[in-house]
Every structure is written in C-alpha cells, then in structure tokens.
Amino acid sequence: MSIVAAFAVPHPPLAIAGVGRGRETEIGATLASYHKAAQKVREYDPQVLIVSSPHATCYADYIHISPGTHASGDFAQFDDPADEIEADYDSELVEKICAEAITLGIPAGTFGERNRSLDHGTMVPLSFIQAAGVACPIVRIGISGLTPLDHYNLGVAIQRAVEALDRRAVYIASGDLSHKMADTSPYGFAPDGPVFDDFICKAFEKADFLSLLTCDSGLAERAAECGLRSFQMMAGAFDGYAVSSELYSHEGPFGVGYAVAEFVPLGPSDTRHLAEQYHNERVKQMQEIRAKEDPLVQLARMTVESWTRTHKEPSIDDEGVAGGTLKLPDWLLSTRAGAFSSIKKYGSLRGCIGTTVPVQENLAHEIIANAISAACHDPRFDPITPDELDDLVYSVDVLGELEDIDSPSQLDTQRYGVVVSTRDGRRGLLLPALDGVDTVEEQISIARKKGGIRPHEHIKLQRFEVVRHV
C-alpha cells in the first residue's frame, strides 16, 4: 500500500458551525469543497491519515511529530467548547517515519511536545472527515523553520514509512493561503496577498510541486501565509510519482485565502524526483543573486565567509579587499555612517546587527564589524557555520541621521525606520521596508518588543532614512 491521495485544505475555525454561528455560510464554496473532499477521503478507505498542520508544535530547527496513542481537542479558544475532536495515533507509523527521517538526515521526531491537545489546523479537517464516516488513526506533524527541501524530504520519509508498513494512507495538508487578501483581514491588506494565492492555486491546478518548493520566500512572508511548508511536505510524499490534481475551490471573503485541492498519484515517474531539480534551481538562483550584489553587499558577504572559515577579517589596502579581489568605491573609505548588516537564509532572518551612528573609522570598516556581529553575535541566533555560507543572502542598510518626531503620523514603514526609547535608556530600532511589516502600528510594536518596552509605557520616537544595498 502507499499514499493513495492527498488533499490541501484550509482550517478556518468558523467553518465549524459552533464557531461560525451562521457566518460559515459566507465561505460556502469552501464548505462545499470540504464536504466533497471528505466524501472522497471516505471512498479511498484509508487505514491512516497523515495530517501536517502549521498550528501543531513548531520549532525553528526541528520538525515535530506528535507522540503517544491518542489526543483530543476542542474549539474553546474560539468560544465553542462543545465541539470536541478525538483521534488515535498510529504510533507504529510514527516510529517508522522518525527512523526514515534519521536515515535522510532530517531533524525530526517526537521530542519536545508542548501541548498534547489537537490544534485547530488538525481539528478542522478532521471534523469534516470524521463526519463523513472515516474513523482511522492519524499521524500529526508540525512544520518548522527548516528549508523547503527539509520539509519535502520529510514527505519522502513519510512515503517510505507508509510503504514499508504497507499502509493505505491519505495525506491531509492543512494550511491557509495569504492572510492579507483584503482590508477585511485582521492582518490588513498587502498587494502580494492575491499574488501569492494566484501562484499557489496555479501550482495546485498543475500539480506543479517544484513551484511550491521554489516559491519566493519574500512573497510568502509579505502575503502572511501559513500553509506553504505543509504543502511542501505533502509534495515530498509523492516523490517519484506523476500526479493528477484538481483545484476544487478558492475564495477569501474574510481576507484570508482558502483553497481546497485534491492530488492523486498516477504511477512512478523518473522526472518527479524533485530534490535534485530544486537543488539546481537553488544554485541558479543564488548565482543570479551573487552576480547582482553591489560592492557594499559583496564586502559584507566576503567578511562573513572569511570570518566563518578562518576567524579573520578581510584585509583592505590600496588594491581593495583581499589584494584586489573586490575593488571598493573611494567614498566607502572616506565616509562615516551608521549601517546595518543583515543576513537571511531561505527568506528567514539569520542575523542582523548595526549601528545608528558611526563607530568605526569609515563605512567599509563599519560594514565589516557589523557583518561579523550579525554572523556571530546576534543573540537571537547561533553563530553561522561554514556549511550555511552558500545559502545566505545579504543586505546592507546605510543610515541617515536620526530625526526626532512628535507623532506616529510622521512615519512611513516603507521610507522611514523607527527608534523608540524610554527615559531609562531602553531602546528598540526597526529598519524600514521589511517584508510583512505594513503598518506604522506594527513597526512601533516590533520596535518596542526589541527594546523590552511594554505597550503602555511612554516612548520617544525618532525616524531615519536608509539607503538599502542588495
């Protein structure tokens, strides 16, 4: 036996009548698709459901698989304690998936469960599927901050485990699309919200799993999605198989994108082993990024690479950096300014340290010092290791002068960074034009948190402009 079908489904709690209290009628297309999907699951007669949920236990560097033999949950957090969901776990399959993950070198397993209760990303699809008469056990898996390939490869581990134990399985990839589809969303509107949903729906329609793996991480972050890594894991569960697909529906009446789609394996296909294709696309993408780096970004990257490998700064002389490997513009050696060096890995922040006023002899050395700090001394992250260097993307922000302001109305998230401070010296800073930060309120709130400043405390506001180099 194997994975006989998969479904990508959303998880709006208001789809549950006790939560929606009539509002569920506003997502009629989603409800109809959910009922259709649940009936199809029943027809497939699964022995186990594999459910990946963005709201199960989640870690940055570890994919959690729920342990034990049984779990339950309710919708009390959505003012509906009466609707309860229970499920047995297929503990033998869980153990086998963990073993296959170890074989593939994926950090995944059953350690570190923070909450035994079922999450709503699991309960919403189970409520429809169980109501259709399906009563088989489940395997519940969270997502992580690991790479798209790690999530895909865990899907490969799931496929191998299912086949080794001769299970007939249906995969349920729980995940909403953009949470910024319209102003009616609690998260507000972002132009990239509809763009992301269109991208995912086209990938669903064509079973284009490579697109799911190579989706621009910046687009995903700006759209405030939650399902992409769940879908990437599902894609891995069909590694080596041709797949047919059907997009049942897509809608977003509350500003959150809900899509329902079905995927069915057609048979083995040598062209559907996507890990190598993804690797090649990733190498090509990184080569294009490196080719476009300006000298400030190249300096930051060379600094991190040199420091990580040799614990030495790159040397600067009359020939440029490291004996002429990089020629720096003259103004970089004669200008003093504050600067931030930022590092991302697969779209997620990996380190960011900077100075609001210059502390080094020139901007070149400012960038070098801050790049080393971002790589090794950002307290939010472990130091960067040599095996990460090929996957890192850099940017450098050169700061203008700080300007006191009287009101948040004088801020613009795309133009100005913000500094919030208190009389006792606590201070938080946020750069402008950051993915996912669309309102001044968000900008100030994040800056407060970075400075350890509570929401009710009085603050002084300052703004600054930057020149961003990528």
PyMOL commands that set and color helices and strands:
alter all, ss='L'
color gray80, all
select helices_A, chain A and resi 13-15+17-20+23-44+76-78+91-103+120-131+148-164+192-206+209-214+217-223+228-236+270-272+274-292+295-310+330-334+363-376+386-391+408-410+440-450
alter helices_A, ss='H'
color red, helices_A
select strands_A, chain A and resi 3-9+48-52+63-64+70-75+80-88+108-109+138-141+169-174+241-251+258-268+316-317+320-321+339-345+348-354+392-399+403-405+416-421+427-430+460-469
alter strands_A, ss='S'
color yellow, strands_A
deselect
rebuild
show_as cartoon
